[in-house]
Amino acid sequence: MLDKLEAIKERFEEVSQLIIQPDAMSDMGKYTKLSKEYKDLEKVVNVYETYRLTLENISSTKALLEKEKDPEFREMAKLEWETLKERKEDLEEELRKMLIPKDPNDSKDCILEIRSGTGGDEAAIFAGDLFRMYEKFCEKQSLNLRVLDLTFGTSGGYKEIISSVSGADVYGMLKYESGVHRVQRVPTTETQGRVHTSAATVAVLPEMEEVDVQIDMNEVRKDTYCSSGPGGQSVNTTYSAVRLTHEPTGLVVTCQDQKSQIKNFEKALKVLRSRIYEIELAKHNETVGAQRRSMVGSGDRSDKIRTYNYPQSRVTDHRINKTVYNLPDVMEGNIEEFISALRFAENAEKMKEGGIED
């Protein structure tokens, strides 16, 4: 651990010099990147300096105990030594957590996409239930959720609903929700009271900026059309809704939540960047496929991650084998228990892989 901390300190000193160079000051993208790295490294270096000082104080206090003969003074030194040892352990734990490799996208806003899967009308209704669950969660966490586009199910819920979520460390919280969510219950359309299994797919994508993902606008076809749904007098009268088609990948993104065509275009472009990033990330993961995938952090939307069993009021997360029997509470947006457990499991896994536990 000390070797890693020394390397971080060296890099911090290097970045401290790079950030004041003329070429960095004149390049806003480079300066922003260096500034973020500086702030991230500074936090670790400050704790590391405190840790080193604590080690020095422990060493000097121990030497004092070996030489000092006065009983009263020895007792004071012994108490100080014990306090310093506890402080050392606390700092070591804090440093271990700081050394866990961080996903650079954790601090970004995100795109939340929910689509009905197997199960027909019931799957669409469940997709609606999931959206309400995330809506409640965002409300409790003081996050801003805004619907960008949606397609209603024939019997309620949504065939598809796409939203943007903004706030502090949004992607870092919601990224664990990507995957297939399965529901087991008696659908409202069921006449014989049989339990059915349906599914909905959740995709959580970091919201990418222009500096993160470059798009050749010559490869994007833009179509405009009249909005449908809530939106005031401009609905069905102005061509404010936007559809973007990325020709190389065939990706299609629509946005109609704003009255302004320009704002809808900007939001659709952000969603398109996020989806292109997801494709490129998947290619990268295939290239480095020899590396073991994270148990909880893969974000693969094809993975079955959670089951919501209504007859037993049970919710099970299959990645960490965690089961709770408070389904109504979970559906009210109280999913922090799962997020915390998943984050803990992923951090423990990263610490083990990085040899940080020693």
C-alpha positions, 0 to 999 in steps of 0.5 A: 500500500505504501508503494502505491501511495508514494506513486500517487504522491509523485504523480500529484507533484507532477500534475501540480507542475503540468497544470501551470504550464502554458500549453495546459492553460491555453487548452481548456479540455486539458486544463479541466482534465488536469484540474480534476486529477489534481483535486482527486490526488490531493485528497489522497495525498493529504490523508497520506501526509497525515498518516506519515506524520502519525507513524512518525509520532508513534515511533517517537512516542515508542522511543520515549517509552523505552527511555522514560523512567518517571511513572506519571510521564510514562502513563501519559506517553502510553495513553498517547501511543494507544491513541496514535495506534487507533488513529493509524488504523483509522487512517489505513482503512480510509486510505484503502478505500481511497485506493480502490480504483474509481469509475471516472464516470461515477460523478456524471449524470446519467440516462435511464432507459426502461423497456418492457421485455418478455410478458406482453402487457404485464411486462409494460405494466412492470416497466411502469412500476420500475419507473415509478420506483426510480422516480421515488428514489430520485425524489428521496435523494434530491435528484432531478429526473426528467422524461425525454421520450416514452411509448405507452403500453396498451394496457398501462405502463410503458413499452419504453421510457427514457429519462435523464437523471442529474445530481451528485454522483448519479451514475455512481448510484444508479449504474448497478440497476442495469440489467434484466429485472424480473417480476413474479405475480398475478397480472391484472389481465389474468382471469384464473389467478395464476402467477406469471413471470415477466421482465423489463430491461433497465439500462443506465448510461453515463451522460457523455459530453462532446469532449468525451465522445466525438460524433461526426454530424455528417453521419447523423440524420436529423428528422423533426415532427410534431410532439405527442403528449403533454407539452401545452399549445405547441403539441401537434402544431410545431415540429419541436420533436427531434429524431436522430439516426446515427447511420454507422451504428443504426442507433435512433434517438428521439426527444420531445419533452421540450417545446424548443426543437433546439433543446430537444436536439441537444438532449437527443444528442446527449443520449446518442453520445451515451449509447455510442459510448456504451457500444465502444465500451462493450467492444473494449470489454471484449478486447480485454476479455481475459480480465475477469469481469466485475461481479456487480459492476458489468452493467450488462443489460442482458444479465438477470439481476433482480427478481420481484416476487409479489406473492412472497413480498420478496426481492432478490438480487442475484449478483450478491444473493441478497434477499429482503422481504419488504417488496412494497417498501422497495417499490416505493423507491427504498433501494438504498440497501441494495445499492450499498450492498452492491457498492460494498461487494464491488469495492471488496472485489476491487481491493482484493484484485488490486492487493489493497487489503494488505 
